[in-house]
Amino acid sequence: MSTIALSTYILIWPVIVAVVLFVVGRAFYCEWAEARRDGRSLI
């Protein structure tokens, strides 16, 4: 495997993790905001 391909493969993981964290955080925020608007507990 070439050095560039291996470097790209290793460096893409933080990007994937950041995207997943963003999606989960955004979903949590939307659920939290909806619960707060409705006046109910999130749990």
C-alpha positions in Angstrom: 0.0 0.0 0.0 1.4 3.4 -0.9 2.2 6.0 1.7 -0.4 8.5 0.4 -3.2 5.9 0.5 -2.2 4.7 4.0 -2.0 8.3 5.3 -5.4 9.1 3.8 -6.9 6.0 5.3 -5.6 6.9 8.8 -6.5 10.6 8.5 -10.0 10.0 7.3 -11.1 8.4 10.7 -11.1 11.7 12.6 -13.3 13.2 9.9 -15.8 10.3 10.2 -15.8 10.5 14.0 -16.5 14.3 13.8 -19.4 13.8 11.4 -20.9 11.1 13.5 -20.5 13.2 16.7 -22.1 16.2 14.9 -25.1 14.1 13.8 -25.6 12.6 17.3 -25.2 16.1 18.9 -27.7 17.7 16.5 -30.3 15.0 17.1 -29.9 15.3 20.8 -30.3 19.1 20.6 -33.4 18.8 18.5 -35.0 16.3 20.9 -34.0 18.5 23.9 -35.5 21.6 22.3 -38.7 19.8 21.4 -39.1 18.4 25.0 -38.4 21.9 26.4 -41.1 23.5 24.1 -43.6 20.8 25.2 -42.7 21.2 28.8 -41.8 17.6 29.4 -38.7 15.8 30.7 -36.1 14.6 28.3 -35.6 11.4 30.3 
